[in-house]
Amino acid sequence: MIFDKLSIVGGFREPAYGSADGSSIRAAARMAAPAYEGDLVGYLRAGTALSPRLRLCLTC
């Protein structure tokens, strides 16, 4: 099956459902923001958010 070829992503060991040999989510957390944080936030705020149009039909 195709699922046999997929890799597990985010298999951290701290959650109750985590993997005992997974990486530590605490070790992956940053203690400080990166130096380019301001540029990144500006880039994201300048973008446009797209979302699908939701159509509700109560008589269909």
C-alpha positions as CSV (number, residue, x, y, z in Angstrom):
1,M,0.0,0.0,0.0
2,I,1.0,3.6,-0.4
3,F,0.9,4.1,3.4
4,D,3.8,1.8,3.8
5,K,6.0,4.3,2.0
6,L,5.0,7.4,4.0
7,S,7.3,8.8,6.7
8,I,5.9,9.9,10.1
9,V,6.3,13.6,10.5
10,G,6.1,15.2,13.9
11,G,6.5,12.0,15.9
12,F,7.5,13.7,19.1
13,R,8.0,11.7,22.3
14,E,6.4,14.1,24.8
15,P,2.6,13.6,24.0
16,A,0.8,10.6,25.3
17,Y,0.4,9.4,21.7
18,G,4.0,10.1,20.9
19,S,6.8,7.8,19.8
20,A,9.3,6.7,22.4
21,D,12.1,7.1,19.9
22,G,10.8,10.4,18.5
23,S,12.6,13.7,18.7
24,S,12.0,16.1,21.6
25,I,9.5,18.9,21.0
26,R,11.2,20.8,23.8
27,A,14.6,20.7,22.1
28,A,13.0,21.9,18.9
29,A,11.5,25.0,20.5
30,R,13.3,28.3,20.1
31,M,14.2,30.5,23.0
32,A,14.3,33.7,21.0
33,A,12.9,34.9,17.7
34,P,15.1,34.8,14.6
35,A,16.8,38.1,13.6
36,Y,14.6,38.3,10.5
37,E,11.4,38.0,12.4
38,G,10.3,41.6,11.5
39,D,10.9,41.0,7.8
40,L,8.9,37.8,7.9
41,V,6.0,39.3,9.7
42,G,5.9,42.2,7.3
43,Y,5.9,39.8,4.3
44,L,3.1,37.7,5.7
45,R,1.0,40.8,6.6
46,A,1.5,42.2,3.1
47,G,0.1,39.1,1.5
48,T,-3.4,38.2,0.5
49,A,-5.3,35.4,2.2
50,L,-7.3,33.1,0.0
51,S,-10.2,31.0,1.1
52,P,-12.8,29.0,-0.8
53,R,-16.2,30.6,-1.2
54,L,-18.7,28.7,1.0
55,R,-22.1,28.4,-0.6
56,L,-25.0,27.4,1.6
57,C,-28.2,26.2,0.0
58,L,-31.0,25.7,2.4
59,T,-33.5,24.6,-0.2
60,C,-31.3,22.1,-2.2
